[in-house]
Amino acid sequence: MLDFDKENYELDRICKKKDHPISRYATVEVAAGYLSVTPRQVRHLCQLGHLGEKYGPKTWIITREELINFKPNKPALGRPKTS
């Protein structure tokens, strides 16, 4: 079970670190820091429909609740490891 207060605190910490306002929504940069991926990978997840909604030509809206619920179910990103 997720502890939403702990996860919200983590998002607040990332927002402060990146000088972003603390709000109900997360920017692509904050989402990337929270998920430990690059901003480009977050945009790709948004384009695939896993996260956020399109808002304008280059902007994505990602709610905190959506981001917190997505983290445990994050698909494997990047190239698969070979042995």
Backbone as a printed PyTorch tensor [residue, N CA C, xyz], in Angstrom:
tensor([[[  0.8370,  -1.1800,   0.0000],
         [  0.0000,   0.0000,   0.0000],
         [  0.8860,   1.2500,   0.0000]],

        [[  0.5380,   2.1940,  -0.8340],
         [  1.3180,   3.4200,  -0.9380],
         [  0.9930,   4.3800,   0.1930]],

        [[  2.0040,   5.0520,   0.6950],
         [  1.8230,   6.0980,   1.6870],
         [  1.8220,   7.4310,   0.9230]],

        [[  0.6180,   7.9770,   0.6760],
         [  0.5070,   9.1760,  -0.1510],
         [  1.1850,  10.3790,   0.4880]],

        [[  1.1720,  10.4760,   1.8150],
         [  1.8400,  11.6010,   2.4700],
         [  3.3480,  11.5520,   2.2230]],

        [[  3.9160,  10.3680,   2.3200],
         [  5.3600,  10.2030,   2.0750],
         [  5.6970,  10.5220,   0.6210]],

        [[  4.8770,  10.0360,  -0.3040],
         [  5.1260,  10.2820,  -1.7290],
         [  4.9410,  11.7590,  -2.0710]],

        [[  3.9340,  12.4170,  -1.4780],
         [  3.7400,  13.8480,  -1.7020],
         [  4.9110,  14.6450,  -1.1460]],

        [[  5.4370,  14.2200,   0.0010],
         [  6.6110,  14.8780,   0.5650],
         [  7.8010,  14.7530,  -0.3940]],

        [[  7.9710,  13.5800,  -0.9760],
         [  9.0600,  13.3650,  -1.9430],
         [  8.8870,  14.2820,  -3.1620]],

        [[  7.6570,  14.4090,  -3.6570],
         [  7.3990,  15.3090,  -4.7900],
         [  7.6620,  16.7650,  -4.4030]],

        [[  7.2690,  17.1690,  -3.2000],
         [  7.5440,  18.5320,  -2.7240],
         [  9.0450,  18.7920,  -2.6690]],

        [[  9.8020,  17.8000,  -2.1880],
         [ 11.2530,  17.9340,  -2.0970],
         [ 11.8790,  18.1170,  -3.4750]],

        [[ 11.3900,  17.3580,  -4.4530],
         [ 11.9060,  17.4720,  -5.8170],
         [ 11.5450,  18.8280,  -6.4070]],

        [[ 10.3140,  19.3020,  -6.1500],
         [  9.8980,  20.6250,  -6.6470],
         [ 10.8060,  21.7170,  -6.0940]],

        [[ 11.0830,  21.6760,  -4.7970],
         [ 11.9500,  22.6920,  -4.1860],
         [ 13.3550,  22.6280,  -4.7650]],

        [[ 13.8510,  21.4220,  -4.9700],
         [ 15.1960,  21.2400,  -5.5130],
         [ 15.3060,  21.8280,  -6.9180]],

        [[ 14.2470,  21.7000,  -7.7080],
         [ 14.2700,  22.1780,  -9.0860],
         [ 13.6640,  23.5710,  -9.2360]],

        [[ 13.3540,  24.2470,  -8.1260],
         [ 12.7590,  25.5880,  -8.1180],
         [ 11.4450,  25.6510,  -8.8930]],

        [[ 10.6170,  24.6280,  -8.7520],
         [  9.2930,  24.6080,  -9.3530],
         [  8.2580,  24.8760,  -8.2720]],

        [[  7.1560,  25.5340,  -8.6160],
         [  6.1180,  25.7680,  -7.6070],
         [  5.4670,  24.4540,  -7.1840]],

        [[  5.1000,  24.3720,  -5.9230],
         [  4.4180,  23.1900,  -5.4090],
         [  2.9370,  23.3440,  -5.7190]],

        [[  2.4010,  22.4310,  -6.5080],
         [  0.9900,  22.5070,  -6.8920],
         [  0.4260,  21.1030,  -7.0280]],

        [[ -0.8130,  21.0360,  -7.4780],
         [ -1.4970,  19.7600,  -7.6990],
         [ -0.9230,  18.9950,  -8.8750]],

        [[ -0.2180,  19.7160,  -9.7320],
         [  0.3130,  19.1320, -10.9560],
         [  1.8270,  19.0760, -10.9030]],

        [[  2.3950,  18.1380, -11.6420],
         [  3.8530,  18.0010, -11.7160],
         [  4.3050,  18.3010, -13.1400]],

        [[  5.4270,  18.9830, -13.2580],
         [  6.0010,  19.2300, -14.5780],
         [  6.7230,  17.9650, -15.0390]],

        [[  7.1070,  17.9560, -16.2960],
         [  7.8420,  16.8170, -16.8480],
         [  9.1580,  16.6330, -16.0960]],

        [[  9.8180,  17.7270, -15.7320],
         [ 11.0910,  17.6380, -15.0270],
         [ 10.9160,  17.0420, -13.6330]],

        [[  9.8700,  17.4500, -12.9270],
         [  9.6030,  16.9090, -11.5900],
         [  9.2300,  15.4330, -11.6940]],

        [[  8.3940,  15.0880, -12.6750],
         [  8.0120,  13.6870, -12.8740],
         [  9.2330,  12.8320, -13.1850]],

        [[ 10.1640,  13.3730, -13.9710],
         [ 11.3860,  12.6310, -14.3020],
         [ 12.2190,  12.3890, -13.0490]],

        [[ 12.3430,  13.3860, -12.1920],
         [ 13.0890,  13.2140, -10.9530],
         [ 12.4290,  12.2020, -10.0340]],

        [[ 11.1230,  12.2200,  -9.9760],
         [ 10.3760,  11.3020,  -9.1090],
         [ 10.4650,   9.8620,  -9.6010]],

        [[ 10.3940,   9.6690, -10.9150],
         [ 10.4340,   8.3200, -11.4900],
         [ 11.8520,   7.8330, -11.7760]],

        [[ 12.8400,   8.6860, -11.5750],
         [ 14.2570,   8.3640, -11.8420],
         [ 14.4880,   8.0160, -13.3090]],

        [[ 13.9160,   8.8190, -14.1790],
         [ 14.1250,   8.6800, -15.6190],
         [ 14.4100,  10.0650, -16.1890]],

        [[ 14.6680,  10.1520, -17.4870],
         [ 14.9310,  11.4410, -18.1250],
         [ 13.6100,  12.1180, -18.4980]],

        [[ 13.6310,  13.4450, -18.6670],
         [ 12.4090,  14.1360, -19.1090],
         [ 11.9050,  13.6040, -20.4580]],

        [[ 12.8120,  13.2170, -21.3370],
         [ 12.4040,  12.6670, -22.6270],
         [ 11.6000,  11.3820, -22.4480]],

        [[ 12.0020,  10.5350, -21.5020],
         [ 11.2660,   9.2990, -21.2580],
         [  9.8830,   9.5850, -20.6710]],

        [[  9.7780,  10.6250, -19.8450],
         [  8.4620,  11.0070, -19.3140],
         [  7.5600,  11.4780, -20.4560]],

        [[  8.1010,  12.2840, -21.3600],
         [  7.2990,  12.7360, -22.5120],
         [  6.8530,  11.5420, -23.3600]],

        [[  7.7300,  10.5630, -23.5070],
         [  7.3930,   9.3610, -24.2710],
         [  6.2650,   8.5820, -23.5750]],

        [[  6.3350,   8.4510, -22.2590],
         [  5.2610,   7.7980, -21.5090],
         [  3.9470,   8.5530, -21.6700]],

        [[  4.0130,   9.8770, -21.7230],
         [  2.8130,  10.6830, -21.9440],
         [  2.2500,  10.4390, -23.3410]],

        [[  3.1150,  10.3900, -24.3310],
         [  2.6670,  10.1470, -25.7020],
         [  2.0270,   8.7710, -25.8520]],

        [[  2.5130,   7.7870, -25.1030],
         [  1.9460,   6.4380, -25.1530],
         [  0.6340,   6.3440, -24.3820]],

        [[  0.3090,   7.3700, -23.6000],
         [ -0.9390,   7.3740, -22.8540],
         [ -0.8240,   6.8280, -21.4440]],

        [[  0.3850,   6.5760, -20.9690],
         [  0.5790,   6.0610, -19.6140],
         [  0.4420,   7.1590, -18.5690]],

        [[  0.8050,   8.3720, -18.9150],
         [  0.7960,   9.4980, -17.9840],
         [  0.2280,  10.7350, -18.6390]],

        [[ -0.3800,  11.5950, -17.8490],
         [ -0.7130,  12.9490, -18.2500],
         [ -1.6850,  13.1140, -19.3980]],

        [[ -1.9410,  14.3940, -19.6540],
         [ -2.7950,  14.8080, -20.7660],
         [ -2.0920,  15.9190, -21.5220]],

        [[ -2.3280,  15.9690, -22.8130],
         [ -1.7260,  16.9930, -23.6660],
         [ -2.3710,  18.3380, -23.3620]],

        [[ -1.5450,  19.3520, -23.1900],
         [ -2.0180,  20.7100, -22.9320],
         [ -1.1800,  21.6470, -23.7870]],

        [[ -1.6560,  21.9280, -24.9750],
         [ -0.8840,  22.7530, -25.8840],
         [  0.0420,  21.9020, -26.7410]],

        [[  0.8290,  22.5460, -27.5970],
         [  1.6710,  21.7870, -28.5270],
         [  2.8290,  21.0280, -27.8770]],

        [[  3.3940,  21.5480, -26.7850],
         [  4.5650,  20.9000, -26.1890],
         [  4.4210,  20.6650, -24.6840]],

        [[  3.2550,  20.8610, -24.1340],
         [  3.0760,  20.8180, -22.6930],
         [  2.2150,  19.6370, -22.2780]],

        [[  2.6070,  18.9860, -21.1980],
         [  1.8480,  17.8700, -20.6350],
         [  1.4320,  18.2130, -19.2220]],

        [[  0.2010,  17.8700, -18.8710],
         [ -0.3170,  18.0420, -17.5110],
         [ -0.3030,  16.6690, -16.8440]],

        [[  0.4160,  16.5530, -15.7360],
         [  0.5020,  15.2920, -14.9970],
         [  0.0780,  15.5800, -13.5600]],

        [[ -0.9890,  14.9480, -13.1020],
         [ -1.4290,  15.1630, -11.7220],
         [ -0.5510,  14.3530, -10.7710]],

        [[ -0.4490,  14.8340,  -9.5490],
         [  0.3540,  14.1370,  -8.5410],
         [ -0.2000,  12.7440,  -8.2610]],

        [[ -1.5270,  12.6350,  -8.1590],
         [ -2.1410,  11.3410,  -7.8660],
         [ -1.8170,  10.3280,  -8.9560]],

        [[ -1.8990,  10.7850, -10.1990],
         [ -1.5890,   9.9130, -11.3330],
         [ -0.1270,   9.4520, -11.2810]],

        [[  0.7570,  10.3590, -10.9450],
         [  2.1840,  10.0560, -10.8750],
         [  2.4860,   9.0780,  -9.7400]],

        [[  1.8840,   9.2970,  -8.5690],
         [  2.1130,   8.4160,  -7.4260],
         [  1.5800,   7.0150,  -7.7070]],

        [[  0.4180,   6.9270,  -8.3370],
         [ -0.1530,   5.6180,  -8.6520],
         [  0.6080,   4.9080,  -9.7670]],

        [[  1.2730,   5.6580, -10.6280],
         [  1.9970,   5.0780, -11.7540],
         [  3.3390,   4.4830, -11.3320]],

        [[  3.9960,   5.0680, -10.3420],
         [  5.3690,   4.6800,  -9.9860],
         [  5.5470,   3.1830,  -9.7450]],

        [[  4.6910,   2.5070,  -8.9550],
         [  4.9230,   1.0740,  -8.7430],
         [  4.6850,   0.2210,  -9.9900]],

        [[  3.9430,   0.7470, -10.9570],
         [  3.5950,  -0.0040, -12.1570],
         [  4.3830,   0.4570, -13.3840]],

        [[  5.4840,   1.1700, -13.1560],
         [  6.2700,   1.7410, -14.2540],
         [  6.8030,   0.6330, -15.1580]],

        [[  6.5700,   0.7150, -16.4670],
         [  7.1110,  -0.3060, -17.3820],
         [  8.6260,  -0.1560, -17.5130]],

        [[  9.2770,  -1.2150, -17.9110],
         [ 10.7210,  -1.1710, -18.1410],
         [ 10.9950,  -0.2460, -19.3200]],

        [[ 11.9290,   0.6670, -19.1470],
         [ 12.2570,   1.6340, -20.1870],
         [ 13.6510,   1.3730, -20.7190]],

        [[ 13.8780,   1.7820, -21.9400],
         [ 15.2000,   1.6360, -22.5300],
         [ 15.3970,   0.2770, -23.1830]],

        [[ 16.6300,   0.0270, -23.5830],
         [ 16.9540,  -1.2540, -24.2170],
         [ 16.9800,  -2.3710, -23.1860]],

        [[ 16.5490,  -3.5560, -23.5720],
         [ 16.6310,  -4.6830, -22.6290],
         [ 18.0920,  -5.0750, -22.3990]],

        [[ 18.3810,  -5.5200, -21.1970],
         [ 19.7390,  -5.9640, -20.8850],
         [ 20.0060,  -7.3170, -21.5450]],

        [[ 21.2140,  -7.4480, -22.0500],
         [ 21.6060,  -8.7250, -22.6600],
         [ 22.5970,  -9.4220, -21.7430]],

        [[ 22.6380, -10.7220, -21.8400],
         [ 23.5680, -11.4600, -20.9700],
         [ 24.8850, -11.7400, -21.6290]]])
